[in-house]
Amino acid sequence: MPFGLDGVEVGLIIVFLCLFGGIMSGFPVAFAIAGAGVISFGIIAALDSAGILLHAAIDTASADYAGLIAEGVRRDAISIFRYPDLPRITEPLFPGGWEQALDRNISFIVNRMNERVIAGASIETLLAVLMFVMMGITLERSKIANDLLTTMARVFGPLPGGLAVSIVIVGAFLAASTGIVGATVVTMGLLALPTMLRNGYSPELSTGVIAASGTLGQIIPPSIVIVLLGTLAGDIYSTAQENRAQLVGCSDALTYLGEPAVVSVGTLFQAALLPGILLAFLYGAYAFGFALLNPAKAPPVQFAEGSGSVTTKGDALTWFLGVPVALIVGAVMLGQLGVIGSQNVQVSSYSDAGATASLRTSVSPDCQAAMIDLHGQEAWDTAVSEQAAIDDAGGVQLAQERTAEQLDVARAEALANAAPIGTGIAILFVGLALVLATARGVNPLADEKPLLIGAGGVLLAFVIDWLLIAPTTSSGVTFVLMAIPLAITLYGVWPAFERLAQNELLRVVFPPLVLIVAVLGSILGGITNPTPAAALGAGGAIMLAAYRKLAEEDGKKGSIILLASLALVVMLLFGINFDLRTGLETTTAADVIANLIAQAAYHFAFIGLLYGCWVLFRTGVLGPVVRETAKVTSMVFTILIGSQLLNLVLISFGGEHYIQDFLRSFDNELKVFLIVMLVLFILGFVLDFLEIIYIVIPIVGPVIYGGTFDPKWVTIMIAVNLQTSFLTPPFGFALFYLRGVAPKEVTTGHIYRGVIPFVLIQVAGLALLWWVPSIVTIVPNLLP
């Protein structure tokens, strides 16, 4: 064997040399990966056919091997790394010849493509990538990012380091709307870097804060990195835990773990929210601290005042902080007291099934020992006592059909427990009250009568809901009764919106903020999965960009866009409060009318979306957006196909199992994870996140997701690690993006020196997530 290496080791070297050679050749990465797979397989097949590549495999027929099996060592735990002294046999790298390996690979790749690209379970989630990309590019091309930077600079510029802080805030905004590192870094580099340099900011701080803020797109949801990682992590974690359960003698992962082995993209978005906000806060805190210590390198900057009235500090404290906090805290307290809550009094025709034990106890002795080792003796004893109590009571109580008397009792109990004020009405009118309060603070000198009338409508809504609307009141009657207070409230909300539109900060920040909250809120709240939320984001970005373009044109106002947005709200309200299904025996006249109104709102919203597309097409925005979206999405899916081909080449000669056996040989989960994180960090210098996710994670994933670590924590640690790698000199991708758009007076040395403090912040953030993993898990545990 060449250089005393095993044939599998030589094969791995050939594959990685071909991969790096293809990437460095200048060919598009998507095609270089597939080409590397084809070329490396050809080279390995030729060397194997010539008898040059040989693999020293463990002799499974030897007495030593049989002795290990007799001692109870599992076959999968026996490898050349754990037991290097076992007898070996020399065999070709392809025992059945390269023709058989090629035939098997073609079959595998057809199945893989069907699974992961064409018709698999993950294809729906991958569609979210397309729409998130379109959402981000639309917001970028419509110059909304430029407005955000200008407005934030006016707000924070007078503070020490204010421009740098505004860059961090806008970077977080763009990360939550684009999720694309390159686009964010380039956009802010073009828009903000000249302004910062012109106002006396040091090149180091300017370039460092722009590069670091641009990488927030790696972690702040909806991050494309997390979407792609999530589609793989879910499959890998489920399969790895099933294998782990069977290896210890349990029937499945649910029995062994006591919970389903499932992790979704929505859950990962929840897990990434707090770490992303934490990193953004640390960036801003560093910029502010740097300015305090070095005032000459980050001076305060006074920009020209925007439009809008002047608000005193007292008014701002009252209407922007005091009243909103009082409204929200008051609503929460009323919820705790049971005044606000669910009014659902529907009861099932079947009784509830009895509770089961916290762990399954009818398992084999091997599985029992493994479960005690995993959960602890106390948890096992608790489950045994729970099961004994269930058995003494006659076993688990199954759901049974209730009698008429039982149904009446259940309905009466549900009616007695229903809250006087419904959650939906409370959220709607508290939200409208917040609009009224904010508008009062924006212009305290304007006529307050409309706002007071609107506030009276809010109070009237709560009184009517408490006194006149019962949980058994039909949706039609509820709608009619609430129409009067809603109309009164909207009488005050309409001029409130006009006042809010006069404030530049709210006019610029509020629309994209609402869009981001709508997209993330629907995912984080468990209302829907990422794909419909991404569709909402793409459609909302188109309408938002169209409205901005119409506002730029003289004499044109985006009334159609605003009415289409209102139609979306109407669809939501009617969909929640009425049964829009047709042809049912229980369909009422109110449901029929609501269905017609919802249908009309749907068609109007669709027409508004088409009109928005026409506006963007007419103004030359839609064409570049569609082309760029198609380009990025095609690259993602082409890399996905090419990476599957490369992975199958590794599998064909045993390279994937060789790497996994090497990692498992350490018998220390913590050490293995550190090794994988270090490898990913180094690979981040030369490979983009797409190649790392699709090539490296499938190889190491079964090891790091097959242990005791929380899969959410593992995934977020990987994402933050890659973010750190893309920021680290001298090869960080974000640095090259920024170098490409930086002025000539900004040197590469400036960029490297400026980014080092932010790399240290990233490392500190990784260490904090390591020592306090609850930062990752607390939000998924609190949200559904």
N, C-alpha and C positions, 0 to 999 in steps of 0.2 A: 504494500500500500504506500502511496506517495508520502514522504516525510514522516513515516510512522503513524500517520493519521488513519482513523477508521474511515471506511468508505462513506458512511453517513456524514461524518464531519466534513469530508472533502465536498460532498454534495451540497451541504449547507453553505460552505464557502463559495462554491460556484454560483449558487442561487443569489446570494447577497452581492457578490461582485457584479453579476449581470444586472441586478436591480439598480445598484448605485451607478454602474456604468451607463445604463439606459437613462437614468434621471439626469446625470451630468452631461449627457450627450446633447441636450438641448431639444430633444423631441418632446412633444406634449406628454406630460406625466401619465395621463390616462392610457396612452398607447405604449409608453415605455414600460409600464408594469406588465401588460399583457405580453409584450415582446420579450421582456426579461424571462417570463415564465416559459415561453416557447423555446427560446435560445438555450436557457439553462437545462431544460429537459432534453434537448437534442445533444448537448455536450455530455451530460451525465449518461444518457443512453449509449452514446458512442464509446465512452470510457468503460462502461459496464460490459458492453458487448466484446470489447477488446480484453476483458479480464483484468483491467487495471484497478477498478474499484471493487473492493471486497469488504464485507461487513462481518465483524467478529461477534456473532450472536451467542447468547447463553445456550449451552447444551441442555435442553429440557429433558433429555433422556439420561442424564448423568445421575449418579447416586447422591451427590451433594445437593442437587436441585430437589430430588425426591425427599431428602432429609429435611430441607427447609419447609416443604409442603406439609410433611408429617408433623412438624413443629407448630403448624397453624399459621404460617406466613402466607398471606394472600398472594396469588399469582401476579396480580397487577402491581404488588409492592416489591417484587423482585426485579431488580435492574442492575446493569453493569456498574452503576454509580454506587449503589448501596452494597453490592456484593461483588467487588472487583475480582475476587479470587475464584469465582465459580468457573468450571470448565467451559471453554468456548468452542464453537464450530465456525468455520469460515464458509460463508455463502455469498453468492452474488448479491449486488444491491437490489436488483429486480429478480427474485427467485424464479418467476415464471417468464422472464424475458421482458424486454422493453415493450414488445408488441402487446403483451397482456396488460402491462401497466398503462399503456396508452389507451387501450380499449376501455379499461376500468375508469381512467380519468375522463374520457369523453362521456361515459355514462354518468359519472359523478357530476360533471360540470353542467350537463343538461338538467339534472335534478336540482342542483344548486341554483341555477338561473331561474328555473320554474318556481323554486321555493322563495328566493330572496329578491327577485327582480320582477317577475312576471305575475305570478298568481299566489304568492305566499301570504302568510298572515301579517308579515311586516310591511307589505307593499303599501297598505293604507297609511301607515305612519310615515313611510318615506315620502308620500305625496305631500306631507306637511312641509318638507324641505323646499319643494318648489314654491309653495305659496308664501312661506316665510321669506324666501329669497326675493320674491316679487314684492312683498310688502316693504322690505328694507330698501330695495333699489328704487321703488316708486317714491318713498319719502326722501331718499337722497337726491334723485334727479329733479324733484320738484322744489328744491332749495329750501325745504323746511329746516334742514340742518343748519343752513346759513342763518335763518331767522333765529333759531334757538341760540346759536353762538352769539349773535349780536345782542339779543335780549339779555342773556345771562351775563354777558360782559358788562352791560349797563348796571345790572343789579349788584354783581359782586365786585366789579372793577374797583370801586373806591376803597375796598378792604385791602389790607396787606396780602399780597399773593392772590388777589381776587380773580385775576384772569386765569390763573392756574386752577383755582377751585372751580371756576365756571367750565373749564375744559373737562374736568372730572365729571361734573354733573351732566354735561352734554354727552360725554362719552358713555355714561350709564344709560342715558336716554336712547342714544343710537344703538347701543348694545342690545337694549330691550326691543328695538324695532328692526334691526338688521341681522344681528347675530353673525356678521361677517367681519373678521378682523381686518383684512386688507382694505375693504371699503371704508371702514371707520377711520383707520389710521390715515389713509390717503385723503379722505374728505377733511378731517381736522388739520392735517398737515398743510393742505392748500389754503384753508380758510383762516386758521388761527395762528399758525406759526409766524407769518409775516407781521400780524398785528402785535403779537407778544414781543417780537424783536424790536419793532418800531417804538414800542412803549417802554423800552429799557429793561426788559426781562432777559436774564442770562440765557444763552443758547442751551446750556446744560439743562436747566430746569424746564425750559420750553419744550425741548425735544423729549426729555424724559417723561413729562406728564402726558404729552400727546401719545407717545408710543405705549405707555402703560394703560392709559384710558382706552386706547383702541383695542387692547387685548381683553377688555372686560366682556366683549362679545363671545369669548370662549366659555364664560361661566354664567353670566346673567341670562335668565330665560327671557324669551324663547331662543335658546342657543342652538344653532345647527349642530354644533359638536355634541351636545347632549342628546339631540334627536337621534343622530346617527349612532352614538354610543348606546343609547337606550334600546334601539332595535336589536343590537347585538347582545347587550348585557342581559336582556330578558331571556333570550334563547339559551345563552351560555350558562347563566345562573341556574335556570330550571334544569337543564340537562346535567350540569355538574352536581347539583344537589341530589338529583335522582340517583346518579351513579354513587355518590357518597353514601346515601341511605342503603342502597343495595349491598355495598361493600361491607357495611357493618352488620348486615343481617336483617335490616328492616325492609318492609314491602315497598314503601314509597317515601318520598320526601315529606309528605304531609304527616305521616306517622312519626318520622324521626324528628322533624323540626317542631311539630306541634302547630304549624301554620303553613299556608301554601307557599311554595317557592316561586314567587312571582315578583317581578319588578317592572314597572311600566314607565314610559316616557313622562307621563303626567306626574308620577311620583318623583321622578328625578328632577323635574322642574321645581316641584315643591322643595326638594332637598337643596337645590342650587340657589334658591332665592336669598337665604340669609348669608351664605359665604360670599355671594356676589356683592351684596350690599356692604358687607364687612370690608371687603377689599377696596371698594370705592371710597368708603369712609376713611380707611387708612391712607389712601392716596391723597385725599383732600386734606387730611390732618397733617400729612408731611408737607404738602405745599404751603399750608398756612404757617406751620412751624418754621419752615425754611425762610419764609418772608419776614417773620419776626426777628430771626437771627441775622438775616442778610437783607435789610430793607432796600439797599441800593440795587440788588439783583432781582427784586420782585416788587417794584414800587406800586403804590395805589394809582389807579388810572381813573380819571373823571371823564366819562363820555357825555355826549349831548343828551339831554333829557328826552325821553320819548313822550308820546301823547298821553293824556290822562290827567286827572286832577291830583292835587297834593293831599295826602292823607296824613294826619298827625299821628304821633306815636300812640297816643291814648286811643284814638279811633282804631288804629291797626291792632292794638292789643285787645280791644273789646270785640271787634267784629271779625277779625281774622283768627283769633285764638280763643278768647273767652267764650263767646256765644257758640262757635262750632264744638268746642270741647264739652260745654254744658249740654248741648243737644245730643251728642253721641253718648256721653256718660249717662245722661238721663234715660236714653233709650235702652242702653245696656242694663241699667239698674231695674227699669220696668220689666225687662225680659227676665232678670233674675227673680223678681217678685211674682212672676207669672201673669202680669198684666198684658204684656206683649208676648206672643208666641203662636204656636200652631193652632189652627182652628179646624183641623181635619178630624172629622168624627166618623169617617168610614171605618167599618170593622170587617174583618175577614169572616167568611162563612165557616171557616175552620178554626179550631182552637190552636193556640201556639204549641209547637212541639217542645218537649222538655229539654232542659239544658243537658249537655254532655260534659264529660270530664275534661279538664284542661289538657290532658295528654291521653293518648290511647294506651291502655294497659294490657290489652290482649295481644301480646307480642311474644316473639321467641326470646329465649334467654340471652342470646347474643345481642338482639336489638334492645332488650331491657338494659343490659350493661352499657351499651353505647348511649342510650337515652339518659341514663343516670350520669354518665360521664359528661354529657353535653349540658343537661339542664340542672344537675345537682340532685342529691338525695332528697332534699326537702321538697323540691318540685314534684319528684316522682311519688313521694309519700302522700303529698296532697292530692295528686291525681288518683292514687289508689283509694284513698278515703272517699273522694268524690264518687268514684265508680262503685264503691261498696254501698254508699248511701242510695245511689240510683238503683242498684240491684235490689236492695232491701225494699225499695218503694215499688218493685215490680218491673224494673227496667226503664229504659228511656220512654217517656210518654210521647206517642206519635200524635200528629195532628189529626183531629177527628171533626166531622161535620157537626156544627152546633145546632141545637134545637131552636125553635122560634123564641122560647123563653130566654135561652142563653144569649141569643142575638139581641133581644131587647135590653137585657141587663148590660151587655157589653156596650151597646149604643148609649145607654143612659150614663154609664161610667165615663165614656169618651166625651159626652156632652158636658158632664160636670167638670172634667179636667181641661176643657178647651179654654184658651185665653180670651179675654174680652176683646182685645185688639189683635188683628191678624198681623203676622210678620210681614207679608207682602205690602200691605197698606202702610205699615210703620216705616219700612225702608223707603218706599216711594215718597212719602210726605216729609220724612226727615231729610232726605236728599234735596227736595225742593226748598225746605227751610234753610239748608246750608247755602243754596244758591242765593236766597234772599239776604241772608246775613252777609255773605261775601260782597254782594252788590252794594249793600249799605256802607261797608267799609271802603269800597273803591271810590265812592263819591258821597261823602257824608253831607255835602251842602245841597245836594239835589232834593227834589220833592220826595218826602218819605211816605206820602199817603198810599201810593200803589203798593209799596212794600208792606205797609201795615195791613192793607186789605188782603194781600197774599198770605201774611202770617195768620190773619183771622181765618182764612180758608183752611190752613193747616190745622188750627185748633178745632174748627168745625168738623173736619174729617175725623179726627180722633173721637169727638163727642158722638157723632153719628154712628161710627163703628161700634162704640161702646154701648150705646143705648138702643139703636135700631137694627143693627145687623147681628144676627145670631149665627152660630156655626152651621145651622140648618138652612139659612137663607140661601136662595138660589143665586147663581152667578148673575142672572139677568137683573134681579131685584137689587143685588149689591151694586151692580154697575150703575143703575139708575140713581140709587141713593147717593153714591159717591161722585156722580157727575157734577152735582151742584158745588160741593166744596172744591172739587178739582178745577172747575171753571173759575171759581173765585181765586184760587191759588195761582192759576195760570195768568190771571189778570195782573198779578203782581210779578210773576216770574218773567213775563215777556219784557217789560221795561228793565227788569234786573239783568237779563241777558244783554240788552242794549248797553247798559252801563259796564258790564263786564267786558264787552267788546271794545270799550274805549280804553281799557287798561292794556298796555302793550304786553306786559308779562303774561297776563291771563290769556290774551288773544293768541299769543304764540305758543304758550306751553300747554294750555288746556286741551285743545283738540288732539294733539298726539298723545297726551297723557291719558285722555279718555279712551283712545284707541288701544293703548298698551294695557290699561286696566281692564278693558273689556276682553281682550285676548287672554291675558294672563289670569284674570279673575275667573273666566269660564273654565280654564284648565286647573288652576290651583284649587278652586272650589269644588272640583269634581263634577261640574255641570256637564262637561263634554270632554272628548279626548282632543289631542293636539291638532288633528286634521281639520275638523270643522272650525276650530278656533283659528287655525291658520287661514282658512278660507274667509272667515270674518275679517281677519287682519288685512288680507290682500284687498278685499272689497272696500273696507274702510279706508285704506291708504289711497286707493284710486279716487274715492269720493272726496277725501280730504285734499289731495293734490289738485283735483279739478276745482274745488271751491277756492283754493288759493289762486289758481290761474284766473278764474273768473273775477276774483277780487282785484287782480292787477289790471284788468281791462276796464276802461272808462265806461260808465253807464251800465255796467252789468253786475248784477248781484247773484250769488248762487242760491236763489230761492228754491230752485228745483232740487238741488243737492240737500238743502236743509229739510225740505219736505220729505225727501226720500229717507233721510236719517230718522225723521219723525215717524215715518211709516214702519221702519224697523222696530222702533219702540212700541208702536201700536201692535205689531205682530207679536212681540214678546208678551205684552200685557194680556192680549186676548188668548194667546196660546196657554198662558199660565192659569187664567181664570175661567176658561170655558173648555168644554169637550168639543173639539173641532172635527171629530170623526163623524162621518155621515153614514146613513143607513142603519143606525142602531135603533132598537126598540125604545130606548130611553132618551132619544134625541128630543130636545124641547125647542120651542120657538125661539127662545133666547140663544140657544146653541146654533140654530140655523142662521140667525141674524149675525151672530158673532163670526160664524164661518164666512159669510159673505163679506163682512168688513175686513177680516184677516186676508181673504183672497184679494180684495181690492188693494190692501196695504202691500201685499206681496208683489203684485204686478207693478204698483207704483214704485216700490223700492227697486225692482228689477229695471224698470225704465230709467230711474235715476242713476243706477249703476251704468247702464248703457250710455246715458247722456254724459256721465263722467268720463267714460272711455273715449267718447267722441271729442270731448273738450281736450283731453290729453293728446289724442291723435292729431287734432287740429293745431295744437300748440307745439307739436314736435317732441312730446315727452313719451308718449306710449310706445312708439317704435323702438327707441333705444332701450326702454324698460323691458319690453318683450324679448328683444335680441339678447340683452345681458342675462335675463332670467333663463332663457333657453341655453345660453352658453354655460352658465354655472351649473344648472341642473344636469345638462348632458355630461359635463365633466364628472359630476358626482356619480352618476349611474355608470359611466364608462369605467371609472376607477373601481366601482363596485364589481363590475364584471371581470376586469383585469386582475383584481386582487384575488377573486375566487379562483381564477386560473392559476395564479402563482401559489396560493395555498394548497391547491390540489397537487401541484408538482412536489411540494414539500411532503405531503401525505404519501405520495406514490412510492418514495424510497425510505419512508419512516422518519423523516426529519422532524416532523411535528411532535411525534411521540418521544423522540430522542431529547428534544428540548424540554418537554414536560417531565420526563423522567429525571433529567438533570435538576430541574427546579424542585421536584418532590423529594429528591435525595437529601435535601437539607433537614427535613423533618422539623422545620421551625417555620411556622406560617409567617411570622413577623419578618424573619430574615428573607424569606422568598419575596414577600411584598416589597421590601426595600430594594432588593436586586432588580425587580421588575420596574419599579419607579425610576431607578437610576438608568436602566437601559432605555426606558421611554424618554427620559430627559435628554439623553445623548442623541437618540434618534430624532428628537425634535429639532436638532440643529440642521439636519439634512433632509428630513421628510416632513411633508405637510401633514396636518391632522387627519386628512382623509386617508392617506396611505397608512399612517400609524393605526388608525381605527380598523381599517379593513384588512391589513396584512398582519400586524403584530398582535392585536387584541385576540383574534381567533386562536392564535397559537398559545399565548400565555393565559388567556381567559379561563380555560377549564381548571387551571391551578389556583389562580387568585380568587375566582368566584366559587371555587369548590370547597372552601374552608369555612371558618366560623365568622369571618368579617361580614358586616352588614353590606349588602351589595350596593345600597345607595351611597354609603360612605366610600366604598372602593371606587365607584364611578366618579364621584365628585373629586376625590383625591387625584384621580387620573386627569380629569379636566383641568384642575388647577395646576397640576404638574406640567401639563403641556403648555398651559398659558405662561408659566414661568420659563419654560424652555424657549418659547417663541420670543421672549423678551430679553434673553440672556446674550450678551456679547460673547464671541464675535459673530455668531451665525444666526442670531434670532431673526425670524422672518419679519417681525414687526419693524425691526431696525432697517431692513432692506426696503420695505415699503416706504418708510419715512425718508430714507436717504434719496429715494427716487424723486421725491417732490420737494425736498428741502432746498432753500436758496443756496447759492454758491458760498456765501460767507459762513454757512453752517458746515463744519467739517464732520467727518466720521468720528473723530475723537470726541467732539462735543456730544454726539449722540451716545457714544459708549459711556462716557463719564456721567452723562445725565440720567441714564437708565439704571445705573448700578444701584442707587438707593431704592428704586422701585423693585428691582430684583430681590434685594434684601427684605423688602416688605412682603413680597410674594413668598419667600422662604419662611418668614415669620408667620404668614398666614397659613402655610402648609403645616408648620409645627403646631400652630394653635388648633387647626382641624384635627391633627394627630392626637393631641392631648385632650381635646374637648370634642369628641365626635358628636355630641348632642347638638352642636351648632348645625350639623347637617341633618340630623334626624328629628329635631324638635318640631319643625313645620309639618313634615309628613305625618307625624304622630298627632298633631293638633287638628289638621285639616282632613276631610274625608278622602 
